Amino acid sequence: MTLKFGLHLILFEELGNIVIAGITTNTRMSGISILKSEGAAQDSVIKLHFYHYKGGHNQNGISIEH
């Protein structure tokens, strides 16, 4: 798995699954569009990511597999 750093928000965790919302300026991607004309810094897309939590912890306090 490749880790990418950017704007992310953990929405919830349930039964070992983590749902994260991320934002990208790559407007060719599918997701929820937010436009500069709507108040965004620039045209962007909100994406949802789903991860399964393995239960172990790494140096950052979490361990996920994609």
N, C-alpha and C positions, 0 to 999 in steps of 0.2 A: 504494500500500500504506500502511496506517496502522500505525504502530508503537505498541505498548502496552507499558508498563513494568509489571513484576510479577515474580513468582517464576518463573524459567525455568532449565532445565538443558539444555545441549547434550549429547545422548546420543552422537552420532557423526556423522562426515562421511565420505562415500564417493562417489567419482565425481562430485563437484560437488553432491551432495545433502547437506543438513544436516537432522538429525532433532532436534527440540527438545521437551522435556516442559515443559508449563506447568501451573499450578494456578489454579483459579478457585473462588470461593465461589458461583457461579451453578449450583446443583444441578440446574437444568432441562436443562443441557447434557449431551450424551452423553460418556462416558469412563469412567475408573476411579474409582468413588466411594470416598472415605475419610471416615469419620465421626468426630465428636467422641468418641463412645463407644469408638472404636478408637485414640484418642490424638491426633487432629488438633486444632488450635486451634479450628476450627469445621468443620462439614460442608462438604466441598469435592469437586471433581472434578479428576482429572489428565487433561489433554488432550495428544495428540501433534500436533505441527505439522511439516510437511515443507516445506523451502525448497530452491530451486535456487541454488547459489552462482555468481555471474556471473564471478568472477575478479578484478574490480577491488576496490580498497580505498577506503573513505571515511575521514573523520576519526576514526572509531571503530575502524578497522582491518578492518572487514568490509563487504561489500556483498551484499545478498540481494534476490531478487525473489520475490514471492509469486504 
